[in-house]
Amino acid sequence: MKSENKFPRLLNLFAGVTLLVGVSIEVLTGDHHTYSEWYLWLQLAVCVVFIADFASALARRNAGGRYYMLNLLLLLISIPYLNILHWIGYMPERGTAIVVAALPLVRSFVAMGVVVQWFICGSANRLFGAYLFTVVCFTYLAALMFYDYEVGVNPKLDGFGNALWWAWMGVTTVGAAIFPVTTIGKVLAVLLPALGMMFFPVFTIYVTNIYSLHKDK
């Protein structure tokens, strides 16, 4: 039974990684105003995979209402809102559109995080692995969004490398000499240090536990 349950997760993992690579290519090579046709089809395909997995999970499980409520959020962020807006002929400005496009990416990170936990043994290690995975994924996504919004309007942003450096300096609360000029950039500048401060105690507890275990031995 365990081997049967792994295939949907691996499929979700593949879909999530594909979407992450796709949005990276779109942001780094696109015109920063509209989304490419190929990316819209890619996001639609990935969302279909996520929704199909959700439906099959409900069919396999004899779950109660609590299971449905816990997974309702995953279903809501799996809906291809960007494609729906494109079909009805209304495409919001790039700033709003990239936030809408980021919702399936959150679902992708959930799928990738579940698979990553397979390779981690022990509850403390799983917690630390989840910590690292969350920080790395959110920081990378923040760098993509910051670059997409700020490139061309921020004179201190020379390329994606600078955006990635800015994001990591933000999440470590060190700060960088690149100051956001757009609204979304400023919001990210607040969220990144908040994420770093929120997860830093997890890192401290993990290191302390390792030190205590080795000291007891």
DOMI-501449 format. One record per residue (C-alpha): x, y, z; residue in three letters; residue number from 1; chain. Coordinates in steps of 0.1 Angstrom, whole numbers, plus 5000, padded with zeros to 4 digits. Layout:
<atoms>
ATOM east north   up residu num chaine
ATOM    X     Y    Z    ALA NUM      A
...
</atoms>
This chain:
<atoms>
ATOM east north   up residu num chaine
ATOM 5000  5000 5000    MET   1      A
ATOM 5028  5024 5008    LYS   2      A
ATOM 5043  5019 4973    SER   3      A
ATOM 5009  5027 4958    GLU   4      A
ATOM 5007  5059 4978    ASN   5      A
ATOM 5041  5072 4966    LYS   6      A
ATOM 5032  5075 4929    PHE   7      A
ATOM 5008  5104 4933    PRO   8      A
ATOM 5033  5122 4955    ARG   9      A
ATOM 5061  5117 4930    LEU  10      A
ATOM 5038  5129 4902    LEU  11      A
ATOM 5030  5160 4923    ASN  12      A
ATOM 5068  5165 4929    LEU  13      A
ATOM 5075  5163 4892    PHE  14      A
ATOM 5046  5188 4884    ALA  15      A
ATOM 5058  5211 4912    GLY  16      A
ATOM 5094  5211 4900    VAL  17      A
ATOM 5083  5216 4864    THR  18      A
ATOM 5062  5246 4874    LEU  19      A
ATOM 5090  5261 4894    LEU  20      A
ATOM 5114  5258 4864    VAL  21      A
ATOM 5088  5272 4841    GLY  22      A
ATOM 5080  5303 4862    VAL  23      A
ATOM 5118  5309 4866    SER  24      A
ATOM 5123  5308 4828    ILE  25      A
ATOM 5092  5331 4823    GLU  26      A
ATOM 5104  5357 4848    VAL  27      A
ATOM 5140  5356 4837    LEU  28      A
ATOM 5134  5357 4799    THR  29      A
ATOM 5099  5373 4796    GLY  30      A
ATOM 5089  5409 4789    ASP  31      A
ATOM 5077  5414 4825    HIS  32      A
ATOM 5044  5427 4812    HIS  33      A
ATOM 5025  5397 4799    THR  34      A
ATOM 5027  5359 4803    TYR  35      A
ATOM 5038  5337 4775    SER  36      A
ATOM 5013  5314 4759    GLU  37      A
ATOM 5035  5283 4767    TRP  38      A
ATOM 5037  5293 4804    TYR  39      A
ATOM 4999  5296 4806    LEU  40      A
ATOM 4995  5261 4792    TRP  41      A
ATOM 5022  5248 4816    LEU  42      A
ATOM 5004  5262 4846    GLN  43      A
ATOM 4971  5248 4835    LEU  44      A
ATOM 4986  5213 4831    ALA  45      A
ATOM 5002  5214 4865    VAL  46      A
ATOM 4970  5227 4881    CYS  47      A
ATOM 4951  5198 4865    VAL  48      A
ATOM 4976  5173 4880    VAL  49      A
ATOM 4971  5189 4915    PHE  50      A
ATOM 4933  5189 4912    ILE  51      A
ATOM 4932  5153 4899    ALA  52      A
ATOM 4954  5142 4928    ASP  53      A
ATOM 4931  5159 4952    PHE  54      A
ATOM 4900  5142 4937    ALA  55      A
ATOM 4917  5108 4937    SER  56      A
ATOM 4928  5112 4973    ALA  57      A
ATOM 4892  5119 4983    LEU  58      A
ATOM 4880  5088 4964    ALA  59      A
ATOM 4907  5066 4981    ARG  60      A
ATOM 4902  5078 5016    ARG  61      A
ATOM 4873  5072 5039    ASN  62      A
ATOM 4879  5105 5055    ALA  63      A
ATOM 4857  5127 5076    GLY  64      A
ATOM 4849  5164 5074    GLY  65      A
ATOM 4882  5174 5091    ARG  66      A
ATOM 4902  5159 5062    TYR  67      A
ATOM 4882  5179 5037    TYR  68      A
ATOM 4886  5212 5056    MET  69      A
ATOM 4924  5207 5060    LEU  70      A
ATOM 4928  5200 5023    ASN  71      A
ATOM 4904  5226 5011    LEU  72      A
ATOM 4931  5253 5010    LEU  73      A
ATOM 4953  5230 4989    LEU  74      A
ATOM 4924  5227 4964    LEU  75      A
ATOM 4918  5264 4963    LEU  76      A
ATOM 4954  5273 4955    ILE  77      A
ATOM 4954  5246 4928    SER  78      A
ATOM 4928  5263 4907    ILE  79      A
ATOM 4944  5279 4875    PRO  80      A
ATOM 4931  5314 4882    TYR  81      A
ATOM 4955  5329 4857    LEU  82      A
ATOM 4942  5307 4829    ASN  83      A
ATOM 4906  5315 4839    ILE  84      A
ATOM 4913  5352 4837    LEU  85      A
ATOM 4929  5347 4804    HIS  86      A
ATOM 4900  5328 4790    TRP  87      A
ATOM 4874  5355 4800    ILE  88      A
ATOM 4896  5381 4783    GLY  89      A
ATOM 4906  5399 4815    TYR  90      A
ATOM 4942  5399 4824    MET  91      A
ATOM 4952  5421 4853    PRO  92      A
ATOM 4984  5441 4854    GLU  93      A
ATOM 5016  5422 4858    ARG  94      A
ATOM 5019  5430 4894    GLY  95      A
ATOM 4985  5414 4903    THR  96      A
ATOM 4990  5386 4878    ALA  97      A
ATOM 5022  5374 4893    ILE  98      A
ATOM 5006  5371 4927    VAL  99      A
ATOM 4978  5350 4912    VAL 100      A
ATOM 5004  5329 4893    ALA 101      A
ATOM 5023  5323 4925    ALA 102      A
ATOM 4993  5304 4941    LEU 103      A
ATOM 5000  5271 4923    PRO 104      A
ATOM 5037  5275 4933    LEU 105      A
ATOM 5027  5274 4969    VAL 106      A
ATOM 5009  5241 4962    ARG 107      A
ATOM 5041  5230 4944    SER 108      A
ATOM 5062  5237 4975    PHE 109      A
ATOM 5038  5216 4996    VAL 110      A
ATOM 5041  5187 4972    ALA 111      A
ATOM 5079  5190 4971    MET 112      A
ATOM 5081  5193 5009    GLY 113      A
ATOM 5061  5161 5015    VAL 114      A
ATOM 5085  5142 4993    VAL 115      A
ATOM 5116  5157 5009    VAL 116      A
ATOM 5105  5144 5042    GLN 117      A
ATOM 5108  5108 5030    TRP 118      A
ATOM 5145  5112 5030    PHE 119      A
ATOM 5147  5126 5065    ILE 120      A
ATOM 5146  5103 5096    CYS 121      A
ATOM 5137  5115 5131    GLY 122      A
ATOM 5112  5141 5142    SER 123      A
ATOM 5138  5167 5150    ALA 124      A
ATOM 5155  5162 5116    ASN 125      A
ATOM 5121  5164 5098    ARG 126      A
ATOM 5114  5197 5116    LEU 127      A
ATOM 5148  5211 5106    PHE 128      A
ATOM 5144  5198 5071    GLY 129      A
ATOM 5110  5215 5068    ALA 130      A
ATOM 5126  5247 5082    TYR 131      A
ATOM 5153  5247 5055    LEU 132      A
ATOM 5130  5238 5027    PHE 133      A
ATOM 5105  5265 5036    THR 134      A
ATOM 5131  5292 5039    VAL 135      A
ATOM 5149  5282 5007    VAL 136      A
ATOM 5117  5280 4986    CYS 137      A
ATOM 5102  5312 5000    PHE 138      A
ATOM 5134  5331 4995    THR 139      A
ATOM 5138  5319 4959    TYR 140      A
ATOM 5102  5328 4951    LEU 141      A
ATOM 5106  5362 4968    ALA 142      A
ATOM 5137  5368 4947    ALA 143      A
ATOM 5118  5360 4915    LEU 144      A
ATOM 5089  5383 4924    MET 145      A
ATOM 5113  5411 4935    PHE 146      A
ATOM 5132  5408 4902    TYR 147      A
ATOM 5100  5407 4881    ASP 148      A
ATOM 5086  5438 4898    TYR 149      A
ATOM 5118  5459 4903    GLU 150      A
ATOM 5138  5452 4871    VAL 151      A
ATOM 5137  5482 4848    GLY 152      A
ATOM 5125  5506 4876    VAL 153      A
ATOM 5151  5500 4903    ASN 154      A
ATOM 5185  5514 4892    PRO 155      A
ATOM 5203  5494 4918    LYS 156      A
ATOM 5190  5460 4905    LEU 157      A
ATOM 5214  5448 4878    ASP 158      A
ATOM 5202  5413 4874    GLY 159      A
ATOM 5186  5382 4890    PHE 160      A
ATOM 5218  5375 4909    GLY 161      A
ATOM 5213  5408 4927    ASN 162      A
ATOM 5177  5400 4935    ALA 163      A
ATOM 5187  5366 4949    LEU 164      A
ATOM 5214  5382 4970    TRP 165      A
ATOM 5189  5408 4982    TRP 166      A
ATOM 5164  5381 4992    ALA 167      A
ATOM 5190  5361 5012    TRP 168      A
ATOM 5203  5392 5029    MET 169      A
ATOM 5167  5400 5038    GLY 170      A
ATOM 5158  5366 5052    VAL 171      A
ATOM 5189  5366 5074    THR 172      A
ATOM 5179  5401 5086    THR 173      A
ATOM 5213  5415 5075    VAL 174      A
ATOM 5199  5437 5048    GLY 175      A
ATOM 5213  5448 5015    ALA 176      A
ATOM 5221  5481 4998    ALA 177      A
ATOM 5192  5475 4973    ILE 178      A
ATOM 5161  5493 4984    PHE 179      A
ATOM 5127  5484 4968    PRO 180      A
ATOM 5108  5511 4949    VAL 181      A
ATOM 5076  5492 4941    THR 182      A
ATOM 5048  5483 4966    THR 183      A
ATOM 5053  5445 4962    ILE 184      A
ATOM 5090  5450 4967    GLY 185      A
ATOM 5084  5468 4999    LYS 186      A
ATOM 5060  5441 5011    VAL 187      A
ATOM 5086  5415 5004    LEU 188      A
ATOM 5112  5435 5022    ALA 189      A
ATOM 5090  5433 5053    VAL 190      A
ATOM 5080  5396 5049    LEU 191      A
ATOM 5115  5382 5044    LEU 192      A
ATOM 5130  5394 5077    PRO 193      A
ATOM 5098  5384 5095    ALA 194      A
ATOM 5102  5349 5081    LEU 195      A
ATOM 5138  5347 5091    GLY 196      A
ATOM 5130  5358 5127    MET 197      A
ATOM 5101  5334 5129    MET 198      A
ATOM 5122  5304 5119    PHE 199      A
ATOM 5155  5313 5135    PHE 200      A
ATOM 5144  5298 5169    PRO 201      A
ATOM 5138  5265 5151    VAL 202      A
ATOM 5174  5265 5140    PHE 203      A
ATOM 5186  5274 5174    THR 204      A
ATOM 5166  5245 5191    ILE 205      A
ATOM 5178  5220 5165    TYR 206      A
ATOM 5215  5229 5171    VAL 207      A
ATOM 5210  5229 5209    THR 208      A
ATOM 5194  5194 5207    ASN 209      A
ATOM 5223  5181 5187    ILE 210      A
ATOM 5248  5195 5211    TYR 211      A
ATOM 5229  5180 5241    SER 212      A
ATOM 5228  5146 5225    LEU 213      A
ATOM 5265  5145 5218    HIS 214      A
ATOM 5273  5158 5252    LYS 215      A
ATOM 5252  5131 5269    ASP 216      A
ATOM 5271  5104 5248    LYS 217      A
</atoms>
